Amino acid sequence: MTDALELDALWEDFHRVVNMTSQELAAWLRVSEAGETAEPLPDRAGSPAGQHVLAILQKRRTDLTDDDVRVMYDVVDTVSARADPENEPEPEQTRHRHELMTIGHDPLKP
């Protein structure tokens, strides 16, 4: 298990890179999964990673599981590696933006 100081730092990093609220992320997951004829059930919309991020956003730090901690590290690493703070995404980079939004990071948000 992660020690308390490391968990505090991870919690801060995770909430820094996940800049969408749980409501915004839930809405995005529903929209991104909706097809032409059907929309998934709200609690099943989105990728497993997106659903896990959403679940973490709705938890208190004291309720985190080892699996939550692993996902938080993965999200922080992914966003840190793929987000470019110097250059905001261009409109033609929509797919890149949408992939990051699936894990709760909207690069166009301040």
C-alpha positions as CSV (number, residue, x, y, z in Angstrom):
1,M,0.0,0.0,0.0
2,T,1.0,3.6,-0.6
3,D,2.2,5.6,2.5
4,A,0.1,8.6,3.6
5,L,2.5,11.3,2.2
6,E,2.7,9.5,-1.2
7,L,-1.1,9.1,-1.2
8,D,-1.6,12.8,-0.4
9,A,0.7,13.8,-3.3
10,L,-1.1,11.4,-5.6
11,W,-4.5,12.7,-4.6
12,E,-3.4,16.2,-5.3
13,D,-1.8,15.3,-8.7
14,F,-4.9,13.3,-9.7
15,H,-7.3,16.1,-8.9
16,R,-5.0,18.6,-10.7
17,V,-4.9,16.6,-14.0
18,V,-8.6,15.5,-13.8
19,N,-10.0,18.9,-14.4
20,M,-13.5,17.8,-15.3
21,T,-16.1,17.5,-12.6
22,S,-17.8,14.1,-12.0
23,Q,-21.0,15.6,-13.7
24,E,-19.0,16.7,-16.7
25,L,-17.2,13.4,-17.0
26,A,-20.4,11.4,-16.6
27,A,-22.1,13.5,-19.3
28,W,-19.1,13.1,-21.6
29,L,-19.0,9.4,-21.2
30,R,-22.6,9.1,-22.1
31,V,-22.2,11.4,-25.2
32,S,-19.0,9.7,-26.4
33,E,-20.7,6.2,-26.2
34,A,-24.0,7.2,-27.7
35,G,-24.7,5.6,-31.1
36,E,-27.1,6.7,-33.8
37,T,-29.9,4.6,-32.5
38,A,-29.2,3.9,-28.9
39,E,-27.6,5.4,-25.8
40,P,-25.9,3.1,-23.2
41,L,-27.2,3.0,-19.7
42,P,-25.8,5.9,-17.7
43,D,-23.9,3.7,-15.3
44,R,-22.3,1.7,-18.1
45,A,-21.3,4.5,-20.5
46,G,-17.7,5.0,-21.3
47,S,-14.5,3.0,-21.1
48,P,-13.7,1.0,-18.0
49,A,-10.9,3.5,-17.3
50,G,-13.4,6.4,-17.6
51,Q,-15.9,4.7,-15.3
52,H,-13.1,4.0,-12.7
53,V,-12.0,7.7,-12.8
54,L,-15.7,8.7,-12.3
55,A,-16.0,6.4,-9.3
56,I,-12.8,7.8,-7.8
57,L,-14.1,11.3,-8.2
58,Q,-17.1,10.3,-6.1
59,K,-15.0,8.9,-3.3
60,R,-13.2,10.3,-0.2
61,R,-9.5,9.8,0.0
62,T,-9.9,7.4,3.0
63,D,-12.1,5.1,0.8
64,L,-9.6,4.5,-1.9
65,T,-8.7,0.9,-2.8
66,D,-5.3,-0.4,-4.1
67,D,-7.0,-0.6,-7.6
68,D,-8.1,3.0,-7.3
69,V,-4.5,4.1,-6.5
70,R,-3.2,2.2,-9.5
71,V,-5.7,3.9,-11.8
72,M,-4.9,7.3,-10.3
73,Y,-1.2,6.7,-11.1
74,D,-2.1,5.6,-14.6
75,V,-4.2,8.7,-15.2
76,V,-1.6,11.1,-13.8
77,D,1.1,9.4,-16.0
78,T,-1.1,9.4,-19.1
79,V,-2.2,13.0,-18.8
80,S,1.4,14.2,-17.9
81,A,2.8,12.4,-20.9
82,R,0.1,13.4,-23.4
83,A,-1.0,16.9,-22.4
84,D,1.1,19.8,-23.7
85,P,0.6,22.8,-21.4
86,E,2.6,25.0,-23.8
87,N,0.4,24.3,-26.8
88,E,-3.4,24.1,-26.5
89,P,-4.8,21.4,-28.9
90,E,-5.8,22.6,-32.3
91,P,-9.3,21.9,-33.6
92,E,-8.0,19.2,-35.8
93,Q,-6.7,17.4,-32.7
94,T,-10.2,16.5,-31.6
95,R,-9.5,12.8,-31.3
96,H,-6.6,13.5,-29.0
97,R,-8.7,15.8,-26.8
98,H,-11.6,13.3,-26.7
99,E,-9.2,10.5,-25.6
100,L,-8.0,12.6,-22.7
101,M,-11.5,13.7,-21.8
102,T,-12.4,10.0,-21.4
103,I,-10.2,9.9,-18.4
104,G,-11.4,13.3,-17.0
105,H,-8.9,15.7,-18.5
106,D,-10.1,18.4,-20.9
107,P,-7.0,20.1,-22.4
108,L,-9.1,23.1,-23.4
109,K,-10.2,23.9,-19.9
110,P,-8.1,26.5,-18.1
